[in-house]
Amino acid sequence: MAVSSSMVDYYEARASQLEAVYDRPERQADLGVLRRWLAREARGLTLFEVACGSGYWTRVAASTAKTILATDCNPSPLALARSKNLGPHVTFARADAFALPTVASQFDGGMAHFWWSHVSLADQQRFLLHFATKLCNRAKLLLIDNNFAAGSTPISRRDALGNTYQRRRLAGGEDYEVMKNFPTGEELRRSLEGQCASVTVLQLEHYWAVSARLR
């Protein structure tokens, strides 16, 4: 079977399976820490979310955030997020992470969970600069993503820029090659410090989280 490298196609095809990963028993302790961390960090913020997917983390942030505009480029995950009925303070819009809409709201927070690992090393600063144009000065930036840990899908290759990839097969049998980077805490700080005045990294076994302040 042919292997697709389209990230958009992969997440569209995987929509109904997106939250299954959060059922893994060995990850429950980490997930509990992350849910508490995000609820605390999002409290009172007007948030712009990139790559919201099925809305799993949108729902966590919605418990304490003032308002959220959650965006994703894929219609099927976005429909799942909308179906969660998170309240009138949460709205959704379809948008590419590198072509985000300009809206009237003043966002003092931005979040993008399980997205940073899919951004090419060559595009990280371009994404941050673009995202920053949608946020207030000194806005809080919140990121959550995976560590490479026991049970992770093996890395299938590394390209000339240093990006790593995984081969993934969906329940329907489709094969995809997905860019998935696993930065260290120090690499995260180096990547973010050009656009952020402060960067705090939370390292768990299966996940990392970042709370930072844009300059």
Helices and strands as residue ranges (DSSP letters): E 3-4, H 7-13, G 15-23, G 25-27, H 28-41, E 46-49, H 56-62, E 67-72, H 75-82, E 90-94, E 107-113, G 116-118, H 124-132, E 135-146, E 155-158, E 164-169, E 175-179, H 185-192, E 196-203, E 207-214
